[in-house]
Amino acid sequence: MLNRVILIGNLTKDPELRYTPNGVAVTTFTLAINRPYSGANGDKETDFINIVAWRQLADLCANYLRKGRKAAVEGRLQTRSYDNKEGKKVYVTEVVADNVQFLSSREAGEGNTGYDSGQGYGSRPAAASRNNNNDQHSDPFADAGKPINISDDDLPF
């Protein structure tokens, strides 16, 4: 069986960070994703997808994502239900994030910095992995805007 979702969109509002009774961080936010075609009236249609991130990924999303910023989310689709105040069953479909790439920097410039809950920061060296406790709270945008030294020998073409 396969349940994988990859989305790129803009946040509709700032992420909401909460903690479970056991102290586990959980962040929720919504991505607005434009459809590649227009509707019958000629207007662009947009999907609004709810995203849930847990633990360290939740903290990072809450700290570095803001309304309007672009993000790429990889995760799995989840459906759950609960009874609302009127006693009606409500179904919720959301994406549980495993990997979030922050595609807009703090200065709203384009970047490619993110966090992969299994591999570490998306554009940082392999030494900055999730298991490196000294780097857990470092700024993933610390090197943004600085030149990258690449020689012609490093290029594959």
C-alpha positions in Angstrom: 0.0 0.0 0.0 1.1 3.5 -0.7 -0.1 6.7 1.0 2.2 9.7 0.0 1.3 13.3 -0.7 3.5 16.1 -2.0 2.2 19.6 -2.0 3.5 23.1 -2.7 1.5 26.1 -1.7 1.3 29.3 0.4 0.2 29.4 4.0 -3.2 31.0 4.5 -2.4 32.1 8.1 0.3 31.7 10.7 0.8 28.1 12.0 -0.9 27.2 15.3 1.4 25.5 17.8 -0.1 23.5 20.6 1.0 20.7 23.0 -0.7 17.5 23.9 -1.2 16.7 27.6 2.0 14.6 27.4 4.0 17.7 26.1 4.3 16.6 22.5 4.3 19.6 20.1 1.7 19.7 17.3 1.4 22.5 14.7 -1.5 22.9 12.2 -1.6 25.2 9.2 -3.4 25.4 5.9 -1.8 25.5 2.4 -3.5 27.3 -0.5 -2.8 25.5 -3.7 -3.9 26.9 -7.1 -5.3 24.4 -9.5 -3.5 24.4 -12.9 -6.8 25.3 -14.8 -9.6 27.8 -14.5 -13.2 27.0 -13.5 -16.2 27.4 -15.7 -16.4 31.2 -15.0 -12.7 31.7 -15.9 -11.5 32.2 -12.3 -8.6 30.3 -10.9 -9.7 27.7 -8.4 -7.7 27.0 -5.2 -7.6 24.0 -2.8 -7.1 24.6 0.9 -5.3 21.6 2.4 -5.0 21.2 6.2 -1.5 20.2 7.4 -0.5 18.7 10.7 3.2 18.5 11.9 4.4 16.8 15.1 7.3 17.1 17.5 10.5 18.9 16.3 9.0 19.5 12.9 6.0 21.2 14.6 8.3 23.5 16.5 10.3 24.4 13.3 7.1 25.1 11.3 5.7 27.3 14.0 8.9 29.2 14.3 9.8 29.8 10.6 6.6 29.6 8.6 4.2 32.6 8.4 1.1 33.6 6.5 1.8 34.0 2.7 5.1 32.1 2.7 5.6 29.2 0.3 6.2 25.7 1.6 6.5 22.2 0.2 5.0 19.5 2.3 5.5 15.7 2.0 3.5 13.4 4.1 0.6 11.0 4.3 -3.2 11.6 3.9 -5.2 10.9 7.1 -8.9 10.9 7.7 -10.3 11.1 11.3 -13.7 11.9 12.8 -15.1 13.3 16.0 -18.5 14.3 17.4 -19.1 18.1 17.5 -21.1 20.0 20.1 -24.4 19.2 18.4 -23.6 15.5 18.5 -23.0 15.2 14.7 -20.1 13.2 13.4 -17.5 15.5 11.7 -14.9 14.0 9.3 -11.6 15.7 8.8 -9.1 14.9 6.0 -5.6 16.3 6.5 -1.9 15.7 5.6 0.4 14.5 8.3 3.7 16.1 7.4 7.0 14.1 7.4 9.0 16.7 5.5 8.6 20.4 5.1 10.7 22.6 2.9 10.6 26.3 3.6 10.6 27.8 0.1 10.4 31.5 1.1 13.1 33.0 3.4 12.4 35.4 6.2 13.1 38.3 3.8 10.5 36.7 1.3 13.4 35.9 -1.1 13.4 32.4 -2.7 15.4 29.8 -0.9 15.5 26.0 -0.5 15.8 25.5 3.2 13.6 23.0 5.0 13.4 20.3 7.5 13.0 16.6 6.8 11.9 14.7 10.0 14.1 11.8 9.1 17.1 13.3 7.4 17.8 16.8 8.9 17.7 20.2 7.4 17.0 20.1 3.6 19.9 22.3 2.4 22.4 22.0 5.3 25.3 19.6 5.5 24.6 16.0 6.4 26.2 16.6 9.8 23.2 18.7 10.8 20.8 15.8 11.2 17.8 15.3 13.4 19.9 13.2 15.8 22.5 15.9 16.3 21.2 17.4 19.6 23.6 20.4 19.5 21.8 21.6 16.3 18.2 21.1 17.2 17.3 24.8 17.7 19.7 26.4 15.2 18.4 28.8 12.6 17.8 27.0 9.2 18.1 30.4 7.5 21.5 31.4 9.1 23.3 31.0 5.8 20.6 32.5 3.6 21.9 35.1 1.2 25.5 34.2 1.5 27.4 33.2 -1.6 28.1 29.6 -2.2 31.6 28.7 -3.4 31.4 26.2 -6.3 34.1 25.5 -8.8 33.5 24.6 -12.4 34.8 21.1 -11.5 31.9 20.5 -9.2 29.3 21.1 -11.8 27.9 18.0 -13.6 27.7 19.6 -17.0 
